[in-house]
């Protein structure tokens, strides 16, 4: 009589900590990619005179107290707020320059940002 072959049972391990860490890294990379996309679109709409405003753009990704990963894009130039503010009328030399360029840049990049975030966080 033939004996049945032994079947190895899969070993179950608890790698929840590793999984969470990997997901946080993936989320951080996705947020960074989203900031790059939105910031790039905003750059096209940013008024340029000397280039100081455009070159002062920054992005920052961090984890807040609640454990959420938060991304920030901004400008360090002192005059960035009034230049961006739609209530402060100005005319620009650059043909693509617009008021509210930071928000509009992220609005323009929204489909790409959504795709990056969705793709990066799939398990």
PAGUVEX-483934 format. One record per residue (C-alpha): residue number from 1; x negated, y, z. Coordinates in steps of 0.25 Angstrom, whole numbers, plus 2048, in hexadecimal, padded with zeros to 3 digits. Layout:
N
<node><num>NUM</num><c1>X</c1><c2>Y</c2><c3>Z</c3></node>
...
//
This chain:
123
<node><num>1</num><c1>800</c1><c2>800</c2><c3>800</c3></node>
<node><num>2</num><c1>7FB</c1><c2>80E</c2><c3>7FC</c3></node>
<node><num>3</num><c1>7FA</c1><c2>819</c2><c3>807</c3></node>
<node><num>4</num><c1>7FF</c1><c2>827</c2><c3>804</c3></node>
<node><num>5</num><c1>7F4</c1><c2>831</c2><c3>803</c3></node>
<node><num>6</num><c1>7F2</c1><c2>83B</c2><c3>80E</c3></node>
<node><num>7</num><c1>7F8</c1><c2>848</c2><c3>80C</c3></node>
<node><num>8</num><c1>7F1</c1><c2>854</c2><c3>812</c3></node>
<node><num>9</num><c1>7FA</c1><c2>85D</c2><c3>819</c3></node>
<node><num>10</num><c1>7F7</c1><c2>86C</c2><c3>817</c3></node>
<node><num>11</num><c1>7F0</c1><c2>873</c2><c3>823</c3></node>
<node><num>12</num><c1>7F8</c1><c2>87F</c2><c3>828</c3></node>
<node><num>13</num><c1>7F0</c1><c2>88A</c2><c3>82D</c3></node>
<node><num>14</num><c1>7F5</c1><c2>898</c2><c3>833</c3></node>
<node><num>15</num><c1>7EE</c1><c2>8A2</c2><c3>82B</c3></node>
<node><num>16</num><c1>7F8</c1><c2>8AD</c2><c3>82E</c3></node>
<node><num>17</num><c1>7ED</c1><c2>8B7</c2><c3>832</c3></node>
<node><num>18</num><c1>7E5</c1><c2>8B5</c2><c3>825</c3></node>
<node><num>19</num><c1>7F2</c1><c2>8B6</c2><c3>81D</c3></node>
<node><num>20</num><c1>7F5</c1><c2>8C3</c2><c3>824</c3></node>
<node><num>21</num><c1>7E7</c1><c2>8C9</c2><c3>822</c3></node>
<node><num>22</num><c1>7E7</c1><c2>8C5</c2><c3>813</c3></node>
<node><num>23</num><c1>7F5</c1><c2>8CC</c2><c3>811</c3></node>
<node><num>24</num><c1>7F0</c1><c2>8D8</c2><c3>818</c3></node>
<node><num>25</num><c1>7E4</c1><c2>8D9</c2><c3>80F</c3></node>
<node><num>26</num><c1>7EC</c1><c2>8D6</c2><c3>803</c3></node>
<node><num>27</num><c1>7F6</c1><c2>8E1</c2><c3>807</c3></node>
<node><num>28</num><c1>7EA</c1><c2>8EB</c2><c3>80A</c3></node>
<node><num>29</num><c1>7E5</c1><c2>8E8</c2><c3>7FC</c3></node>
<node><num>30</num><c1>7F3</c1><c2>8EA</c2><c3>7F6</c3></node>
<node><num>31</num><c1>7F5</c1><c2>8F7</c2><c3>7FD</c3></node>
<node><num>32</num><c1>7E7</c1><c2>8FC</c2><c3>7F8</c3></node>
<node><num>33</num><c1>7EB</c1><c2>8F8</c2><c3>7EA</c3></node>
<node><num>34</num><c1>7F8</c1><c2>900</c2><c3>7EB</c3></node>
<node><num>35</num><c1>7F1</c1><c2>90C</c2><c3>7F1</c3></node>
<node><num>36</num><c1>7E7</c1><c2>90C</c2><c3>7E5</c3></node>
<node><num>37</num><c1>7F3</c1><c2>90B</c2><c3>7DB</c3></node>
<node><num>38</num><c1>7FB</c1><c2>916</c2><c3>7E1</c3></node>
<node><num>39</num><c1>7EE</c1><c2>91F</c2><c3>7E3</c3></node>
<node><num>40</num><c1>7EA</c1><c2>91D</c2><c3>7D5</c3></node>
<node><num>41</num><c1>7F8</c1><c2>921</c2><c3>7D0</c3></node>
<node><num>42</num><c1>7F7</c1><c2>92D</c2><c3>7D9</c3></node>
<node><num>43</num><c1>7EA</c1><c2>931</c2><c3>7D4</c3></node>
<node><num>44</num><c1>7EF</c1><c2>933</c2><c3>7C6</c3></node>
<node><num>45</num><c1>7FA</c1><c2>93C</c2><c3>7CC</c3></node>
<node><num>46</num><c1>7F0</c1><c2>944</c2><c3>7D5</c3></node>
<node><num>47</num><c1>7ED</c1><c2>952</c2><c3>7D1</c3></node>
<node><num>48</num><c1>7DE</c1><c2>954</c2><c3>7CE</c3></node>
<node><num>49</num><c1>7D7</c1><c2>961</c2><c3>7CE</c3></node>
<node><num>50</num><c1>7C9</c1><c2>95D</c2><c3>7D4</c3></node>
<node><num>51</num><c1>7CC</c1><c2>94F</c2><c3>7D7</c3></node>
<node><num>52</num><c1>7CB</c1><c2>951</c2><c3>7E6</c3></node>
<node><num>53</num><c1>7D9</c1><c2>94C</c2><c3>7E9</c3></node>
<node><num>54</num><c1>7D9</c1><c2>940</c2><c3>7E0</c3></node>
<node><num>55</num><c1>7CB</c1><c2>93C</c2><c3>7E6</c3></node>
<node><num>56</num><c1>7D1</c1><c2>93E</c2><c3>7F4</c3></node>
<node><num>57</num><c1>7DB</c1><c2>932</c2><c3>7F2</c3></node>
<node><num>58</num><c1>7D9</c1><c2>927</c2><c3>7FD</c3></node>
<node><num>59</num><c1>7E0</c1><c2>91A</c2><c3>800</c3></node>
<node><num>60</num><c1>7E0</c1><c2>913</c2><c3>80E</c3></node>
<node><num>61</num><c1>7E6</c1><c2>905</c2><c3>812</c3></node>
<node><num>62</num><c1>7E8</c1><c2>901</c2><c3>820</c3></node>
<node><num>63</num><c1>7F0</c1><c2>8F9</c2><c3>82A</c3></node>
<node><num>64</num><c1>7F9</c1><c2>901</c2><c3>833</c3></node>
<node><num>65</num><c1>7FD</c1><c2>8FE</c2><c3>841</c3></node>
<node><num>66</num><c1>809</c1><c2>8F5</c2><c3>83D</c3></node>
<node><num>67</num><c1>7FF</c1><c2>8ED</c2><c3>834</c3></node>
<node><num>68</num><c1>804</c1><c2>8F2</c2><c3>827</c3></node>
<node><num>69</num><c1>7FA</c1><c2>8F5</c2><c3>81C</c3></node>
<node><num>70</num><c1>7FB</c1><c2>904</c2><c3>818</c3></node>
<node><num>71</num><c1>7F5</c1><c2>90B</c2><c3>80C</c3></node>
<node><num>72</num><c1>7F3</c1><c2>91A</c2><c3>80A</c3></node>
<node><num>73</num><c1>7EF</c1><c2>922</c2><c3>7FE</c3></node>
<node><num>74</num><c1>7EC</c1><c2>931</c2><c3>800</c3></node>
<node><num>75</num><c1>7E3</c1><c2>93D</c2><c3>7FD</c3></node>
<node><num>76</num><c1>7D9</c1><c2>943</c2><c3>806</c3></node>
<node><num>77</num><c1>7D9</c1><c2>951</c2><c3>7FF</c3></node>
<node><num>78</num><c1>7DF</c1><c2>95B</c2><c3>808</c3></node>
<node><num>79</num><c1>7E8</c1><c2>961</c2><c3>7FC</c3></node>
<node><num>80</num><c1>7EE</c1><c2>953</c2><c3>7F8</c3></node>
<node><num>81</num><c1>7FB</c1><c2>955</c2><c3>800</c3></node>
<node><num>82</num><c1>7FF</c1><c2>962</c2><c3>7F9</c3></node>
<node><num>83</num><c1>7FA</c1><c2>95D</c2><c3>7EC</c3></node>
<node><num>84</num><c1>803</c1><c2>951</c2><c3>7ED</c3></node>
<node><num>85</num><c1>80F</c1><c2>958</c2><c3>7F3</c3></node>
<node><num>86</num><c1>81A</c1><c2>95B</c2><c3>7E9</c3></node>
<node><num>87</num><c1>81F</c1><c2>967</c2><c3>7F1</c3></node>
<node><num>88</num><c1>812</c1><c2>96E</c2><c3>7EE</c3></node>
<node><num>89</num><c1>812</c1><c2>972</c2><c3>7DF</c3></node>
<node><num>90</num><c1>806</c1><c2>972</c2><c3>7D7</c3></node>
<node><num>91</num><c1>801</c1><c2>970</c2><c3>7C9</c3></node>
<node><num>92</num><c1>7F7</c1><c2>966</c2><c3>7C5</c3></node>
<node><num>93</num><c1>7EC</c1><c2>965</c2><c3>7BA</c3></node>
<node><num>94</num><c1>7ED</c1><c2>956</c2><c3>7B9</c3></node>
<node><num>95</num><c1>7F8</c1><c2>952</c2><c3>7B0</c3></node>
<node><num>96</num><c1>7FB</c1><c2>945</c2><c3>7B8</c3></node>
<node><num>97</num><c1>7FB</c1><c2>94D</c2><c3>7C6</c3></node>
<node><num>98</num><c1>808</c1><c2>94D</c2><c3>7CE</c3></node>
<node><num>99</num><c1>80D</c1><c2>951</c2><c3>7DB</c3></node>
<node><num>100</num><c1>810</c1><c2>945</c2><c3>7E5</c3></node>
<node><num>101</num><c1>805</c1><c2>93E</c2><c3>7DE</c3></node>
<node><num>102</num><c1>802</c1><c2>934</c2><c3>7E9</c3></node>
<node><num>103</num><c1>810</c1><c2>92F</c2><c3>7EA</c3></node>
<node><num>104</num><c1>813</c1><c2>92F</c2><c3>7DB</c3></node>
<node><num>105</num><c1>806</c1><c2>927</c2><c3>7D9</c3></node>
<node><num>106</num><c1>80B</c1><c2>91C</c2><c3>7E2</c3></node>
<node><num>107</num><c1>819</c1><c2>91D</c2><c3>7DC</c3></node>
<node><num>108</num><c1>812</c1><c2>91B</c2><c3>7CE</c3></node>
<node><num>109</num><c1>80A</c1><c2>90F</c2><c3>7D3</c3></node>
<node><num>110</num><c1>815</c1><c2>908</c2><c3>7DB</c3></node>
<node><num>111</num><c1>818</c1><c2>8FD</c2><c3>7D1</c3></node>
<node><num>112</num><c1>809</c1><c2>8F9</c2><c3>7D1</c3></node>
<node><num>113</num><c1>808</c1><c2>8FB</c2><c3>7E0</c3></node>
<node><num>114</num><c1>814</c1><c2>8F2</c2><c3>7E3</c3></node>
<node><num>115</num><c1>80E</c1><c2>8E7</c2><c3>7D9</c3></node>
<node><num>116</num><c1>800</c1><c2>8E8</c2><c3>7E1</c3></node>
<node><num>117</num><c1>807</c1><c2>8E7</c2><c3>7EF</c3></node>
<node><num>118</num><c1>810</c1><c2>8DB</c2><c3>7EA</c3></node>
<node><num>119</num><c1>805</c1><c2>8D4</c2><c3>7E4</c3></node>
<node><num>120</num><c1>7FB</c1><c2>8D5</c2><c3>7EF</c3></node>
<node><num>121</num><c1>804</c1><c2>8D1</c2><c3>7FA</c3></node>
<node><num>122</num><c1>80A</c1><c2>8C4</c2><c3>7F3</c3></node>
<node><num>123</num><c1>806</c1><c2>8B8</c2><c3>7FB</c3></node>
//
